[in-house]
Structures are given as structure tokens and as C-alpha cells.
Amino acid sequence: MNNKQLRYTTFALASIAAGTAGLLWWAGKNLEGWLNRVQPEPLPDVTPAAQQLHQDSLVVDMHCDSLLFGRDLLSRSATGHIDLPRLQASNVAIQVFAAATRIPLGFNVTRTPAHSPDLLRIAGAVQASRMAWQSPLGRALHMAYRLHEMAEQSGGQLRVLHNQEELAQLLAARKERPFLTGGILAIEGTQALNGNPANVDKLYAAGYRIIGLTHFYDTEFAGSAHGWRKGGLTAKGLDLLVRMGGYNILLDVAHLSPQALEDVLTVWQRPLLMSHGGVRATGDNPRNLSDDQIRAIAATGGVIGVGFWETAVGGRHPRHIIAALQHIIDLVGDDYAALGSDFDGGITTAFDAAQLAILTQQMLDTGFPETTIRKILGGNALRLLQSALPATAV
């Protein structure tokens, strides 16, 4: 190859690289708009009585994925489902922000091969810390940093909660400033540990207080409900649970395989969280809980967060969400059902975070007592957080 050919080849390769980088940046920039959509349906009108009940209740959502795409959550946006102004519009006192660190491109709820392409490599094209984004642990640490950074920039309107003391301070402050919102960090899938249970130390130091062992893939710690093998809890997973217990980290069993959940129930002596999902009675798929699993989680004193999307509850209308909540209540009583929206988690919903009073209206229309509605909106989740979070800073 002569010098002229070499220059042409170099130029062509550089152009391809630049074009690929530009395409990835463009795709990443537009990815959230494609994934996290609101598709309006005829919804119940919220009466003044329902709105007042909603405003008088403590509202907690146990799962969203809004940190994944680098969006500024302090400003009202037309993209996605959640930002601070929309949470404030719905009187949300506590929002759990999850960090998924590897997501398959196909979202296969039945079976996901371990080699499935990673969607977050595209999302990482628009993240400020691209080097950190290449490692699952780096991704988790970056998302934790971003939530803390936004809290610092919020003028005190958003607070990251790490322990029961900070939770109590938030609740006290909301009596005078009801627009305050607390955020709690959660890990969705232990890819974030980079294979090493000791990395839980780094996640705890970064502010994570909830850990789910699996997401769509099987991990070295446990099998996923959507994984290839769907195995149980591994020796590494047991080691991790011991370390989590030492920190009072809350265990989230969403996405666990049936065998892994059964194994967890034999060794975990604390209340369990199922942060977001549904029940097989209203949505029969591997993502959702059987009646026996519902009873087992309730027996630990835990809570079950019901999601707002079709796979979880069989439809997008609020009546589908309420039907799943109703089944839990019929089975184990009203102390264990909660909200687990999965907002900004690659789902299409009928409403966004600013419209949660629609659920209060639907519960009233269904005949739920006000005491039950208050429990579902946040009372049950608050009880779990008050018992499970560390008492004070370690």
C-alpha cells in the first residue's frame, strides 16, 4: 500500500469511526424517548375528594429507572415518566431510584442468553463519565454520584436518604415543606459487583441501600426469572447476603428465579421487598409472583410493589393495577401491597408520575377503604423502610 492509499484508508476508517460514534450518541440521546412513553387512555377524572385524600397521604414509589439516561431530573421534561417537578405534583415523599448496570437489547421476559447485547452501551454514549460507564460497577457509582449531585443542586427539595435518621428528618420537614422528596438508591442486578461480593462495600459507601440480586440475566450470585438457566442462590450469593445483612441493606427479590427466591427464603431472616412487578393471577408470566410466593414474602413482613405496565398487570389502565393490588389484599391482607411503578424502565404507561392521584381515584371507585388506600400509597412501604434501613450513618 502506497502513502496515498494509506491516507485514503486512514481517512475512511476515521470517518467510519466518527460516524459510528455520532450514530451512537444520537441513538443514546433519543433512546429514552423511544423506551419510556406515555400512551394516554381514557382515565378516571380525579374528584376533589380523591385529590385531597391523595395529598393527605404519604406517597412512596419503590422503583424507577430514571437515572439510566443522564437526564436532568430537577427540571420538568416532556421525556420519560419522572422528574422532581412531576414527583412533587403527585405528593411523592419517597422515590426509590434503581441502577440497572446491564440490560439486554431484547427485554426477553422468558429467557435471556448471557451474551445478549448490552443496551446500556448505547445509553452510555450520552453519559458524562464515559470511562466509568464501561464497567458495571462504574455505572452504578456514576448513577449514585448523579443523584447526590442533583440533590445538592435542588436547594434542599431532593434529599438522598441513607438511614432511618435521615428518613425521620425528611418526614418531619415535610410537615412544613410538603414538596420535599427523598430518594433512595437501589441496585437492580448484581452485575454491579463485577463478580466480587466485597464490592458491596463500595456500593454501600456510594449510598445504595437496596440490592436486587438479578435483573434480566443470571448472575454469579443467583438465577434470574428471565435467565438462561434460572438457577438458585449460589455460594457467592450466600456470601453476598451475609455482607448485605451486616450493612442492613434491604434485599429486593424482583426478577429472581423461583428457585433463587425459594433459596433466599430459607436463609434471609429479614423482611423482603419485591420492588416492582405483578401477580400471576392477573398477569401469568415468569416476571410475576405466584400465590405461594406472595404468601411467603408477606410472612417475612415485607412488601410487594405493583408495577404500572402491561407485562406486570395485564394492561396499562389503572384498573389493571388495582386488580393486582386487590389480589394481594384478598390473599394476605392490606399490609403488604405497595406501589412499584417501574417508571422510566423501558415501559409504556397510561400516565406519568405527575398523575398518581388517578390511582387514588381508581381505588376509591373500586371500593377500597381510605385506610387501605393510605397503606398502598405509601404506608406499607414506609413501614418496611423504617424497619430495614440502617438506624444511623455507619
N, C-alpha and C positions, 0 to 999 in steps of 0.2 A: 504494500500500500504506500503510494507516494504522499508527500506532505499535503497536497491539495485534497486528495481523497480522505486523509486523516482529519483535516479541518472540517470537511463536509460531514464525516461520520460523527465527529465530536459535537458539531453543531446540531445534528439530527438527534443524537442521544440526549443532549441538554434540552432541546426543545420538547422531546417526549417526556423527560423528567419534569420539566416545568409545567407542561400541560397536565400531566398526571397529578402533580401537587395542586395545581389550580382546580382540577376537577374534584379532588378530594376535599379541598377547602370549601368549594361551592356545595358539594353534597352534604358535608358536615354542617354548613351554615343553614341549609334548608331541611336537614333531616328531622328536626323536632316538629316542624310544621307538617311533615308527612305522617309522622308517627303518632303525635298526640293531638287528636282532633276532637272537636265537639260537633256532633251531628244532632241538631235540635229535633225533638219530638214533641207532640202535644203534652204539656206538663200541667200539673195542677196549679191553679192560682193560689198564691200564699195569702191567707187571710191575716188581718191584723192580730188575731188571737194566736195563730201559729207563729207569726213573726215574733211576737212578744215572748212566747214560750221558748223559741229558739234563742233569742237574745238573753233570756234569763238563765239559760242552761250553760254548762261548761262543755265546750265542744273540743273533741280530740280526734285527730285522724292518725291512724297508726302506720300509714305507709304512703309515701310518694317517691318518685324518682327524679325530682326536679333539678337535682344537682348535676345530672349527667351531661347536659349540653352547654354549660357555661353561660347560660342566660342570667342577666341581672334580675334577681328576684325582688329587688327593692322597688322596682318601677312596674306600673301596670302595663301589661303586654297583651297583644292580640294573639300571641303564640302560646300554645300549651294550655295547661289547666290551672297552674298555681303560680302566684306571686304574692308578696306580702299584702298589697292592697286588696287582692281578692280574698285572702285569708281573713283580713280584718273585716271585710264586708260581711263575712259569714260568722263573725264572732269566734273564730278558731283560737283557742287558748294554747293548744299544743299541737304541733305538726311533727311527725317523725319523717326525717329525710334519709332515705336509703341510698347507699352507694353500691350499685352493681358494678363489678370490675371486669366482667367478661360476659358478653351477650351474643348468642348465636344469631346469624343473619336471618334465619328462617323462623324463629319463635315456634319450634315444633313442640307442642304440648304433650305429645305422646312419646317420642323417642328422639333424643338429640345426640348425634355422634360427637365424640370428644374433639374431632378435628374440624367441626363446623366453623366457618369464617366468623371472625370477631367483629361485630357491628361497631364496637367502641373504638376501633382503629380509625373508622371514618369520623366518629364524633370527636376523636382526639385531634383531628385536623384543625379544629377551631378553638381548642383549649389553649390557655395562655402558657401553660407549662408542658410543652410537647415532650420533652425528655422524660419528665415524671410520668407522663401518660402511657409510656411504653411498658411499664411494669404494673401488674395488678395492684401491688402494694402502693406503688407511686400514685396510681389513680385514686385509691382510697384516701391517701394522705392529702392529695391535692383537693379533693372534694371537701374534706373536713376543713382544710385551710380556707376554702372559698366561703363556706357557711360562717365560719368565725369572722372572716373579713367583712362579709355583708352585715353581720350583727354589729360589728364595730362602726360601720358606716350608717347604721339605721337610726342613730340618735336615741338608742335605747328601746326602739319599738320591737326589735327582734333580739331575743336572748337565746344563747345556746345553753341548754340545761345539761349538767353533768351529774347531779346528785339531788337527793331529797331536799337538802337545804336550799338550793337554788330554785327548785320547783316550788317550795313553800313561799319563797320570796316573790316569785312571779305571781302566784295566786293572790298574795296579799296586795301587790302593786296593782293588779287588775281591778281591784275594788274602786280605785280612784282613776285608773287609766285602762279602761276595758279593751282598748285597741292593741294592747301588748300581746305579743305572740312568742311562745317558747318553741325552740327547735331542738329535737333530739336526733343524734346521729346513729344510723344503723348500717350494718354490713349485710348485703344480700349476696351470699355465696362466698365460701372461704377460699376462692382463688386469691382473694386479697392477702392471704397469709404467705403467698409464694411458697407453699409447701411446708412451712415451718411453724408449728404451733406456738413457738416462743414469740413470733411476731405479733401475737395478741397484745404484748406489752406496748408495742408501737401504736397499735390501733387504739388502745385504751388511752395512752398519752395524748393522742390526737383528738380524743373526745368521743369515741364510739362507745355506746352503752348497750347496744343490742346487736346480736350477731345471729344471722341465719346461716346454717351450715351449707346449704346448697341453693343454687338458682336453677338454670336450665340444664347444666352439666353435672354429671357425677364428679365428685372431688376426691382428693386423697383422704378426706375426713368422713364422708358419708355419701350414700347414694341419693340421687335426685329422682323425684317423681317423673321427670321427663328425661332421665339419663338413659344410657345405653344398657347398663347392667342393672340399675335400680337396686343396688346392694344395701347393706345395712351400715351401722356405725362401725368404723374401723378402729384399730388400736390408736392411730394418730388422732382420730376423732374423740376417743375417750380421754386422751391426754389433753386435748383442747378444752373439753368440758370441765376438767379439773381446774385448768388455768382460768377459764371464764368464771367458774364459781368463786375462785379466790378474789376476783375483782367485782363480784356481784353484777356481772354482765347478764342481761336478760337474753334467754335463748328463744329464738324465733324458729318455729317448725314449718313455716310456709315453704313449699317446694320440696319437702322431704319425701323420700320414697316410703311406702308403707312399712317396709322392714326397718328402715332407719328410724322412723317415728316410734315403732314398737321398741327398738333397742334403747332409744332415748328415754322412753317412759320407765324403763327398768332401772336406769342409773341416775336420772336427774331428779333431785329431791326438792325442786323449787317450782313455783308457778311457771307455766309455759305460755308463750304467745304464738298465735297463728295470725300474723300481722295483716294478711290480705289474701282473699280467696273466696271460696263459697262452699256449698254443701252438695253432696251428690244427689240428695233428694230433689233439688231443683235444677242442678246442672251436673249431669252424670259424665264426668271426665276425670282423668288422673290428677288434675290440678286440685280437686275439691275433696272435702272430708266426708268419710262415711259416718254413719250414726255412732258406731263404736268409737271412732276417733274423736268425735265431738264430746262424747261422754268422758273419754279418758283425759282430754285437755281440761274440761270443766272440773274433773276430780282433782286436778293439781291446783285449782284456784286461779287458773289462767283466763285469758280472753281470746275470742275469735273475731278477727276483723273481717267484715264482709266487704267485698270489692264492688266496684260500680260498673264493671264491664261484662260483656256478653258471655265470655267463657266462664266467668266466675258464677254468674247468677242466671244465665239463660236468656238474657236480654239487657237492654240499656235503660228501659223505663224505670222510674223509681219503684213501681210496684214489684218489679223483679227483685230489686234489692230488699224490699220489705218482706217478700215471700221467703227469702233465705234467712233473714233475721227471725221471722216468725217460726220457721222450722227449728232453729236453735232454741228458741224460747219454749216451744212445745216439748222439746226433748229434755232440756236440762234447767229450764227457768231463765229469768231475765237478768241474771247476774254475770253472764259470760259473753254476751253479744256486744260488738263494738263496730266502729267504722274503720275500714281499711281500704281507702279509695283506689289505690294504685294510680292516682293521677300522675300524668307525665311519664307513665311506664310503658309507652308504646301501645296505648289503648284508645278507643273511640268511646266517648261518653255522651250522654244526653244533656249534660250540664257541667259547669266548671266549679271551681272552689268558691266562687262568689255566690253560688246559688244553693248552698246546702240547706237552707230553710225549706226548700222543696221536699226534702226527706222528712222534715218535721211535719209538714202538711200531710204528706202521704201516710205517715204513721198515725196521725190523728184521724184521717179519713178511713184508715183500716180498723180503727177502734183501740189502738194502743193507749193504755193509761198514761197520764203525764209522768208518773214516777218511772215507768218503763222507758219512756222516750228519753228522759234525762239520763238514765243509765246508759242507753245505747249511744246517745250523742257524745258522751264523754265520761260519765260517772264510773262505768266499769273499767275503762282504760286507765283513768286516774287512780283507781284503787290499786291496780296492778303496778303502775309506775311508783306509787308511794311505798309499796312493799318491796319492789325489786331493785330500784336504783340504789347505789351506794348512799349511805347516810350523809356523808360529808366528803369533801375532797380528800383523796388519799395522799 
